[in-house]
Structure formats: C-alpha cells, structure tokens
C-alpha cells in the first residue's frame, strides 16, 4: 500500500473518531444538557464537590472543553464562585482522562450492539430523549469502530522508512514534540480524540512510551487552548475560567515535561505496555493537577481575571449600536424575495433575544438582583421595538405585488413576531413577578420541585430552538416533532402537577410556601411552549399534515 493511501485511510479513521465524539456529545447535550447544567450549577456552590461534578459531566459529554465553556459562563454571570468554577474544570480534565482509560479497553463486542440498538431507536421514535439516546449509542459504536480503524490503518506504517526518522527526531527534540501535540489537539478540537490516536499508535509500536508521554502532555495544553479560543466571543468575565484552566494546565504540563525529560522517571510504574503508560500518565497528570489546584485555584483565578480584564470592555453605547443594526433595508422593498429575507434575519434576531430571556429567567429563580431584573426588562423592550419595526416593514412589503408563496411567507413572519412578543411578555410580566415574589418572601423550592421546574424549562428551551430552526429551514420533520413535543409537554405538566400535589398532601412546608409560584411557573412555561410550537403550523398546513388543531397520524 502506498504511503499516500495509508495516510488517507488514517485520516478517514481519525475523521470518524472526531465525528463519533461529536455525536455522543450532541446527543447528551440535546437530551440532558440543560438538566445537567442546572444540577452542575447547584453543586458548584460547594468547592469540594466541584471537582467530582466536573469529572462526571466531562464523562457524560466526553469533552472537558464543553464543561469549561459552561462553567465559564456560570462564573461570568456570578452564579458560581470563580475558584469553584476553576476546580470544576480541573475535575473535568480528570473525567476526560477517565474516558480515555475506558475507551482503551477491548470494547469491540459493543460495536454491533450499539449500532443496532442506536439505529433502531433513532429510526423508530420521535420522542426527543429516545432519539438522542439512539444518537449517543450510534456515536459510541462508531467511536469504538474508529479506534480499530486507526489501528488497522496505521499497521503499514511499521514498515515505513520515514516514520523511524520522524520518531527519532521528535524523541531527540521533546519541545518540538510537545508543541506539535498541542497544535494537533487544537486542530482536532478534542483532547480525547488526540490522546486516543496517540494510544492507538503506541499500541502498534509506532510511538515509544517516552515520546508518547511528552506528546500526551502537549495534548493536555492543547486541550486548554481549545476552550480559550472558543470563548473569545463570550463576555469578558466568562473567559476567566477557561484562561485559568489553561494557565494551570500549561504550567503543569511544562513542569511535567521537564521532569520527564531530565529526571527520566521509571515508566514501568505506570503499566506494563506503552499504551497503558500513556493512558495512566494522562490520568496521573490530571489528578495531580486537580489536587495541586485545590489550594491554588483562588490565586490562579485572580491572575486570569487580571489578565482578562486588562482589555477594556466595549462601551455600552458601542455595544448597543452593534446589536441594534437593522437588516430592514427600504431599498429592498421592490424586490419581495430580498425584503422577506431581510425580515427573516430580523425575526431571527428576536428569536435570539427571546432565547436569552428564556435562559436568564430560570437563573433568576435561583439568584437575582435588581440589575439582572432590569437587564431582562430591557431585552423585552428590544423585542417590542423590533416587533414594531418588522410589522411596519412587512406592511410595506404587502403593498407590492406578491406571489401566493411570498404572501404566505409574509403572514408567517408576522405571526411569528406576534408569538415571540407574547413570549417576551409572559417572561417579564408573569415569570419575573414570580421571581420577585419568591425573593421578597424568602421562599425556597423543595429539591424535587426545583428539579421538576428545571426539567420542564429544559424541555421548553429545547423546543424553542427547534421552533427557531423551523422558522428558517421550514423542515417538515422538525415541525412534526415540535408538535409531538407539545403533546408530550402537556403530559409532563400533568405529571409535574400531580407530584407537586402529592408533596402538598405529605405536608412539605416548602411545597406549601411555593405552591402558587411553582404551578404558575409551570403554566407560564407551558403557554410559552404552545406559542413556540404553533410556529410550526404554517409548515405543516402547507404539507396538509394538520387536521383542525391536531397533527394527523402517520
């Protein structure tokens, strides 16, 4: 087999590894992501639990980077302390290392089981959680399969005359090897995938243990760079935790590399074979970093904060000017297709604002202040302004000669605007009132009640994203799923209410105190979900899939 063909096979196997890792993470985030975030947010208030919580979430998401971005946003908004957030990210690095260990076992028997079960679920159900479970199983099956493919694709490299030269050069130049691994990991955007590749090559005898450990340390610093780069567009305070993690990992990796190169510790203590030594070195490094990080997290966070805030934030006026730019060009009115495209862009901006409002309101139930309440009210004012501007613009469009499809699209956009404005009003005029009532009276939900509210809110958030996608894509399958989810949420409301009344019957003091807030919040979220789901009706009506107010069977 020619060298180019070997590299092509290896590239294909690595691509499958990256795709499979993304599938697992996407499935977990879509099915359980919001609930996991809410649980993580509560646990992070205890620094001692932060490391364990970060590790568990990284195992679920198969990504320490995702955890770093989530926790960074929590710390940036003041929901959790900076030191606790940094500890959670260090814990996520440990969890990511444990994922590598788990996947280093011989799991090939799971490939057909995961693929068959996952495909059966994915193809046979419209329920979101089961659908995403199928995606997760398919991703796991493909991930294990990709590792076997990497091993098979790299087998011909044993006979290569060039590879020993490259390996010998990198072994003699650990700094270059270290930097090369960091760059490779950043390009992969996955430290799990990068280290699994190194382990697979080591299992074929292509990478010696000494060089492999240097490469693993480089991959660790590359993993820290990923989160820092992905958080560049986030608010300044949300970038502090990812930067602090990079400082910790980078410093630790450099010290460990110097120790490995100069002190040459006995690697037999890490395992009997090169792959085991690489995996165990990865785990030991991240465990040590988490332990050392516990007393140092506060200092590192303060350093990262000073570095991050050295850059002056954009002024409020400049930020407002940037966000208020309008796509409603008067010059496009004589070209209806272009005008409708402009209106769609503006409606999607309202969608983004409403999604932010919906996300922030549940956070206010847990922790609030007057500034955050005012910010939420300001967002609703923005929705109202954009709604009025879009209605006026579309009224001008309808004065032109339109095709039937253009006229229907115009009505669809107006209807979406009205529903989005109503959602904003429910959040500000209803749910924000519940928030103020809860904090004015010093009330607390029961753990069970709060978890139910978070799960219900997570479902509404997921459906909101589907509704916004339907507005642009007009995808029939997504529109149908959205209506199915509306029915499922109605059933979930009944179950949630029944559970609440059972707690009332059992005499839970917290349930009695927060009863009206709990039930009114569920009712408001259900109403929001109904408004958003109705945005799918024009697509379904166009396809003849609606009968009255119900989705036709089959």
C-alpha positions in Angstrom: 0.0 0.0 0.0 1.4 3.4 -1.0 2.2 6.0 1.7 -0.5 8.4 0.4 -3.1 5.7 0.7 -2.1 4.8 4.2 -2.4 8.4 5.3 -5.8 8.7 3.6 -7.0 5.6 5.5 -5.6 7.0 8.7 -7.2 10.4 8.0 -10.5 8.8 7.4 -10.3 6.8 10.7 -9.4 10.0 12.6 -12.3 11.8 10.9 -14.7 9.1 12.0 -13.3 9.4 15.6 -14.0 13.1 15.7 -17.4 12.7 14.2 -18.3 9.9 16.7 -17.1 12.0 19.6 -19.3 14.9 18.4 -22.3 12.6 18.0 -22.1 11.4 21.6 -21.6 15.0 22.9 -24.5 16.3 20.8 -26.8 13.5 22.0 -26.1 14.1 25.6 -26.4 17.9 25.3 -29.7 17.8 23.4 -31.3 15.1 25.7 -29.9 16.0 29.1 -27.7 19.1 28.7 -30.0 21.7 30.3 -30.8 19.5 33.3 -27.1 18.6 33.7 -26.3 22.4 33.6 -28.8 23.1 36.3 -27.5 20.3 38.6 -24.0 21.4 38.0 -24.8 25.0 38.8 -26.2 24.0 42.2 -23.3 21.6 43.1 -20.6 24.1 42.1 -21.5 26.2 45.1 -19.6 23.6 47.2 -15.9 23.7 46.1 -15.3 20.2 47.4 -17.9 18.7 45.1 -16.9 20.9 42.2 -14.0 18.5 41.1 -16.2 15.4 41.2 -19.1 17.2 39.4 -16.8 18.5 36.6 -15.4 15.0 36.2 -18.9 13.4 35.9 -20.1 16.0 33.4 -17.0 15.6 31.3 -17.6 11.8 31.2 -21.2 12.4 30.1 -20.2 15.0 27.4 -16.9 13.3 26.5 -15.5 16.8 26.5 -13.6 18.8 29.1 -13.9 21.8 26.7 -17.7 21.8 26.9 -17.5 21.8 30.7 -15.0 24.7 30.7 -17.3 26.8 28.5 -20.4 26.0 30.6 -18.7 26.7 33.9 -17.0 29.8 32.5 -20.5 31.2 31.6 -21.7 30.4 35.2 -18.7 32.2 36.8 -19.0 35.1 34.4 -22.6 35.7 35.4 -21.8 35.4 39.1 -23.8 32.2 39.6 -20.8 30.3 41.0 -17.5 31.4 42.5 -14.5 31.7 40.3 -12.3 29.3 42.3 -15.1 26.7 42.5 -15.6 27.0 38.7 -11.9 26.5 38.1 -11.9 23.4 40.3 -14.8 22.0 38.3 -12.9 22.4 35.1 -9.8 20.7 36.6 -12.2 17.9 37.6 -13.5 17.8 34.0 -9.9 17.2 32.8 -9.8 14.2 35.2 -13.1 13.0 33.8 -11.8 13.4 30.2 -8.8 11.3 31.1 -11.0 8.6 32.6 -12.9 8.5 29.3 -9.6 7.7 27.5 -9.0 4.9 30.0 -12.5 3.4 29.4 -12.1 3.5 25.7 -8.7 1.9 25.8 -10.2 -1.4 26.8 -11.2 -4.0 24.2 -14.8 -3.0 23.6 -15.3 -4.3 20.0 -18.1 -6.5 21.1 -20.1 -3.4 21.8 -19.8 -2.1 18.3 -22.7 -4.1 16.7 -24.8 -3.9 19.8 -24.5 -0.1 20.0 -25.0 0.4 16.2 -28.1 -1.9 16.0 -29.7 -0.6 19.2 -28.9 3.1 18.4 -30.1 2.9 14.8 -33.3 1.1 15.9 -34.0 3.9 18.4 -33.1 6.7 16.1 -35.2 5.4 13.2 -38.3 4.3 15.1 -39.1 7.1 17.6 -40.0 10.7 17.5 -39.5 11.2 21.3 -36.6 13.6 21.7 -34.9 11.8 24.6 -35.1 8.3 23.0 -34.0 9.9 19.7 -30.9 11.4 21.3 -30.2 8.1 23.2 -30.1 6.4 19.8 -27.6 9.1 18.6 -25.4 8.5 21.7 -25.4 4.7 21.1 -24.5 5.2 17.4 -21.8 7.6 18.4 -20.3 5.2 20.9 -20.4 2.3 18.4 -18.7 4.5 15.7 -16.1 5.7 18.2 -15.0 2.2 19.1 -15.0 1.2 15.5 -12.9 4.3 14.6 -10.2 3.2 17.1 -10.0 -0.2 15.4 -9.8 1.5 12.0 -6.9 3.7 13.3 -5.0 0.6 14.4 -5.6 -1.1 11.1 -4.7 2.0 9.0 -1.5 2.6 11.0 -0.3 -1.1 10.7 1.5 -0.5 7.3 3.5 2.4 9.0 5.5 -0.3 10.8 7.3 -0.9 7.5 7.8 2.8 6.8 11.4 4.0 6.5 10.4 7.6 7.1 8.5 7.1 10.4 11.5 6.0 12.4 13.4 9.1 11.3 10.4 11.3 12.4 10.1 9.5 15.7 13.8 9.6 16.4 13.8 13.4 15.6 10.9 14.1 18.0 12.4 11.9 20.7 15.6 14.0 20.5 13.6 17.2 20.4 10.9 17.0 23.1 10.0 20.7 22.8 9.0 20.3 19.2 7.1 17.1 20.0 5.3 18.9 22.9 4.3 21.8 20.6 3.3 19.5 17.8 0.9 17.6 20.1 -0.6 20.8 21.4 -1.2 22.1 17.8 -2.7 18.7 16.7 -5.1 18.7 19.7 -6.2 22.2 18.9 -6.8 21.3 15.3 -8.8 18.2 16.4 -10.7 20.4 18.9 -10.8 17.3 21.2 -8.1 16.2 23.6 -9.9 12.8 24.0 -9.6 12.2 20.2 -5.9 13.3 20.1 -4.8 11.1 23.0 -6.8 8.1 21.7 -4.9 8.5 18.5 -1.6 8.5 20.3 -2.6 5.4 22.3 -3.6 3.6 19.1 -0.2 4.4 17.5 1.6 3.3 20.6 -0.3 0.0 20.7 1.2 -0.7 17.2 4.7 0.1 18.4 4.9 3.3 16.4 5.3 5.7 19.3 7.7 4.8 22.2 6.4 5.4 25.7 8.9 8.2 26.5 7.9 10.2 23.4 4.3 9.3 23.9 4.2 10.9 27.4 5.7 14.1 26.1 3.0 14.1 23.4 0.3 13.5 25.9 1.5 16.4 28.0 1.4 18.6 24.8 -2.1 17.3 24.1 -3.2 18.5 27.6 -2.0 22.1 27.0 -3.7 21.9 23.5 -7.0 20.9 25.2 -6.7 24.0 27.4 -6.1 26.2 24.3 -9.4 25.0 22.7 -11.6 26.4 25.4 -9.8 29.7 25.5 -10.2 30.1 21.7 -13.8 29.1 21.7 -14.6 31.6 24.5 -13.2 34.6 22.6 -16.6 35.9 21.6 -18.0 35.4 25.1 -18.3 38.3 27.7 -15.0 39.1 29.3 -15.9 37.6 32.7 -16.9 34.3 31.0 -13.4 34.0 29.6 -11.7 33.9 33.0 -12.2 30.3 33.9 -11.0 28.9 30.6 -7.9 31.1 30.8 -7.3 30.0 34.4 -7.6 26.4 33.3 -5.0 27.0 30.5 -2.6 28.6 33.0 -2.9 25.6 35.3 -2.6 23.0 32.6 0.1 24.8 30.7 2.3 25.4 33.8 1.7 21.8 35.0 2.4 20.3 31.5 5.6 22.3 31.2 6.9 21.3 34.6 5.9 17.6 34.0 7.7 17.6 30.6 10.9 19.0 32.1 10.6 16.3 34.9 10.1 13.5 32.4 13.0 14.6 30.1 15.5 15.4 32.8 14.7 13.0 35.6 13.6 10.1 33.4 11.3 8.5 36.0 10.7 4.7 35.7 7.7 4.3 33.4 7.2 0.7 34.5 5.2 2.1 37.4 2.6 3.3 35.0 2.0 0.0 33.3 3.5 -2.9 31.5 2.9 -1.6 28.0 3.4 1.7 26.2 -0.4 2.3 25.7 -1.1 1.7 29.4 1.7 4.0 30.3 0.3 6.8 28.1 -3.2 6.4 29.5 -2.1 6.2 33.1 0.3 9.1 32.7 -2.6 11.2 31.4 -4.8 10.3 34.4 -2.0 10.8 36.9 -1.1 14.2 35.5 -4.7 15.5 35.6 -5.3 14.0 39.1 -2.2 15.7 40.4 -3.2 18.9 38.8 -6.6 18.8 40.4 -5.0 18.1 43.9 -2.5 20.9 43.5 -5.2 23.2 42.1 -7.4 23.0 45.2 -5.3 25.4 47.3 -4.2 27.4 44.3 -7.5 27.8 42.5 -8.2 31.2 44.0 -4.8 32.7 43.2 -4.9 31.3 39.6 -8.4 32.7 39.1 -7.4 36.1 40.3 -4.4 36.1 37.9 -6.6 35.0 35.0 -9.1 37.8 35.9 -6.4 40.5 35.9 -5.1 39.2 32.5 -8.6 39.1 31.0 -9.8 42.4 32.3 -6.6 44.2 31.1 -8.6 44.6 27.8 -11.1 47.4 28.3 -14.7 46.2 27.6 -16.6 47.8 24.8 -18.6 50.7 25.9 -22.3 50.4 26.4 -23.1 52.8 23.5 -20.8 50.9 21.1 -22.3 47.5 22.2 -25.9 48.8 21.7 -25.0 50.3 18.3 -23.6 46.9 17.2 -26.7 45.0 18.4 -29.3 47.4 17.1 -28.2 47.4 13.4 -31.2 46.6 11.3 -31.5 44.4 8.2 -34.8 46.1 7.2 -33.5 47.9 4.1 -36.0 50.1 2.4 -34.2 49.7 -0.9 -35.2 46.0 -1.0 -38.9 46.6 -0.8 -39.4 46.5 -4.5 -37.8 43.0 -4.5 -40.1 41.0 -2.3 -37.8 37.9 -2.1 -35.0 40.1 -0.8 -37.3 42.0 1.5 -38.6 38.8 3.0 -35.1 37.5 3.5 -34.3 40.8 5.4 -37.3 40.4 7.5 -36.4 36.8 8.3 -33.0 38.0 9.5 -34.6 40.4 11.9 -37.1 37.9 13.2 -34.2 35.5 13.9 -32.6 38.3 16.0 -35.8 38.4 18.0 -35.5 34.7 18.4 -32.0 35.0 19.8 -33.2 37.7 22.2 -36.1 35.6 23.4 -33.9 32.6 23.8 -31.6 34.7 26.1 -34.6 35.9 28.0 -35.9 32.3 28.5 -32.5 31.2 29.6 -32.0 34.0 32.1 -35.4 33.9 33.7 -34.8 30.4 35.2 -31.4 31.6 36.5 -33.2 34.5 38.3 -35.4 32.0 40.2 -32.2 30.8 41.9 -30.2 34.0 42.2 -31.3 37.5 41.4 -30.6 41.2 41.8 -32.2 44.5 40.6 -29.6 44.9 37.8 -30.4 41.5 36.3 -34.1 42.1 36.5 -33.7 45.5 34.7 -31.5 43.8 32.1 -34.2 41.3 31.4 -36.9 44.0 31.1 -34.6 45.9 28.7 -34.4 42.8 26.5 -38.2 42.7 26.4 -38.2 46.4 25.3 -35.8 45.4 22.5 -38.2 42.6 21.4 -41.1 45.1 21.3 -39.1 47.6 19.2 -38.0 45.0 16.7 -41.5 43.6 16.5 -43.0 47.0 15.7 -40.3 47.7 13.1 -40.8 44.3 11.4 -44.6 44.7 11.3 -44.3 48.1 9.6 -41.7 46.7 7.2 -43.8 43.7 6.2 -46.9 46.0 5.8 -44.9 47.9 3.2 -43.9 44.6 1.5 -47.6 43.6 1.2 -48.3 46.8 -0.7 -46.3 45.4 -3.5 -47.4 42.7 -5.9 -46.6 39.3 -4.3 -46.8 35.7 -5.4 -49.0 33.4 -3.3 -45.9 31.9 -1.6 -44.5 35.3 -0.8 -47.8 36.4 0.7 -48.0 33.3 2.8 -44.4 33.8 4.0 -45.1 37.4 4.9 -48.1 36.2 7.1 -45.9 33.5 8.6 -43.3 36.0 9.7 -45.9 38.4 11.1 -47.4 35.6 13.1 -44.0 34.5 14.4 -43.3 38.1 15.5 -46.6 38.3 17.4 -45.9 35.0 19.2 -42.3 36.0 20.1 -43.6 39.2 21.6 -46.1 37.3 23.6 -43.4 35.0 24.9 -41.4 38.0 26.0 -44.4 39.5 27.8 -45.1 36.2 29.6 -41.4 36.1 30.8 -41.4 39.7 32.0 -45.0 40.3 33.2 -45.6 36.9 34.7 -42.5 34.9 35.4 -40.5 37.9 36.6 -43.3 38.7 39.0 -43.0 35.1 40.4 -39.2 35.7 40.8 -39.8 38.9 42.8 -42.4 37.2 45.0 -40.1 34.3 45.7 -37.3 36.5 46.8 -39.3 39.2 48.6 -40.8 36.4 50.8 -37.5 34.5 51.2 -39.1 31.3 49.7 -37.2 28.2 48.6 -38.4 25.3 46.4 -38.0 21.7 47.5 -35.2 19.9 45.8 -37.7 17.7 44.0 -39.8 20.7 42.9 -36.8 22.7 41.7 -35.6 19.7 39.7 -39.0 19.3 38.1 -39.1 23.0 37.2 -35.6 22.8 35.7 -36.5 19.7 33.6 -39.7 21.4 32.4 -37.8 24.5 31.5 -35.1 22.4 29.7 -37.8 20.9 27.5 -39.2 24.3 26.6 -35.7 25.6 25.8 -35.1 22.6 23.5 -38.4 23.1 21.8 -37.7 26.8 21.4 -34.5 26.0 19.5 -36.5 23.6 17.3 -39.1 26.3 16.6 -36.5 28.9 15.7 -34.9 26.4 13.3 -38.2 25.6 11.7 -38.8 29.3 11.0 -35.7 29.3 8.8 -35.5 25.8 7.4 -39.2 25.1 7.2 -38.3 21.4 7.7 -41.3 19.2 7.8 -39.8 16.5 10.1 -38.7 19.1 12.7 -42.1 20.8 12.5 -43.9 17.5 13.1 -41.5 16.7 16.0 -42.2 20.1 17.6 -46.0 19.4 17.6 -45.4 15.9 19.1 -43.2 17.5 21.8 -46.1 19.9 22.6 -48.3 17.0 23.4 -45.5 15.4 25.5 -45.1 18.5 27.4 -48.8 18.7 28.2 -48.5 15.2 29.7 -45.4 16.2 31.6 -47.3 19.2 33.1 -49.9 16.8 34.4 -47.2 14.5 36.0 -45.4 17.5 37.5 -48.6 18.9 39.0 -49.6 15.6 40.4 -46.2 15.2 42.0 -46.5 18.7 43.5 -49.9 18.0 45.0 -48.5 14.8 46.5 -45.8 16.8 48.2 -48.6 19.2 49.5 -50.5 16.2 50.8 -47.5 15.0 52.6 -47.2 18.3 54.3 -43.9 19.6 52.9 -43.6 23.1 54.3 -41.6 24.3 51.3 -44.1 22.9 48.9 -46.9 24.8 50.6 -45.0 28.0 50.7 -44.0 27.9 47.0 -47.1 26.2 45.7 -48.6 29.1 43.7 -45.2 30.1 42.3 -44.4 26.5 41.2 -47.8 25.9 39.5 -47.9 29.4 37.9 -44.4 28.9 36.5 -45.3 25.6 35.0 -48.4 27.1 33.5 -46.4 30.0 32.0 -43.7 27.7 30.6 -46.5 25.5 29.0 -48.1 28.6 27.5 -44.7 29.7 26.1 -44.1 26.2 24.6 -47.6 26.3 23.0 -46.8 29.7 21.4 -43.5 28.5 20.1 -44.9 25.1 18.8 -47.6 27.0 16.8 -44.8 28.5 14.7 -44.6 25.1 13.1 -48.2 25.1 12.0 -47.7 27.0 8.7 -45.2 24.4 7.5 -47.5 21.5 8.4 -50.6 23.2 6.9 -48.7 23.7 3.7 -48.0 19.9 3.6 -51.5 19.0 4.5 -50.4 17.5 7.8 -52.7 19.4 10.1 -56.4 18.5 10.7 -58.1 21.1 12.8 -55.7 21.7 15.7 -54.2 18.3 15.7 -51.3 16.6 13.9 -52.5 13.9 11.5 -51.4 10.4 12.3 -48.8 8.8 10.1 
